[in-house]
Amino acid sequence: METQFLTDEKGNRTAVVLPIKQYNKMIEKLEDLEDVRLYDEAKKEDDGYRISFEDYLKTREAKKSNL
């Protein structure tokens, strides 16, 4: 991992510098985790309308590609 830290005058880490590929992968994984969380939450609030997780992901990907 090519992680660099920015520090203040006392040597305390104040920021992280990541390669863009690594950053993008991290963001994708966070978005996936958020999707799972939202799906689990929606399952708890069962209102009779259901969509499979796979269908949800297909819809999400389609929306992303339209941006």
N, C-alpha and C positions, 0 to 999 in steps of 0.2 A: 504494500500500500504506500503510495507516494503522498503522505500527508505532511503538510508543513504547518507550523504554528507561528502565529505572530505574537510577540510578547511586548509587555510594557517595559518601562525603564527598570522595574524591579525584577524582571524575568518571569512575571506571571503571564500565563497563556491568556490571550484575550480574543483570539480568532483562529480559525482553521482555514487553510487553503487546500482545496482538493482539485485533482484533475477533472475536467468537465465530464468525461465519461463516467467516472466514479460518482460524481454528483448526480448525474442523470439516472444512473442505476439506483442510487439511494432514494431519489424522489419517486421513481416507479414503484419501488418496494413499499414506500410509505403510502402511496396511493392505493396499492393493492391491499394493504392492511386496513386502510380506511374503508375500502369497499367491503371487506369482510365484516368489519364492525357495523357498518350501516345495514348490511344484509341481516346480520344476527339481530340487530335492533328491530328491523322490520318484521322478522319472523315472530318476535315476541308480541308485536302489536297486530296480531292476525285479524285482518278485516275481511277475510274471504278472498281477497285478490292475491294471487300468488304468481310468481315468476321464478323460474329456475335461476340459480346463480350463474350458470353458463349463458343463459339468455341475457341476463343483466350485463355480463361482461361483454358480450357481442354488441349490445346497444351502446355501452360505454365506449368501446373501441370505435364504433361507427361515428359517434359524436366527436371523438378526438380527431379522427381523420378529416372531418368536415371543417375543422378550425383552421 
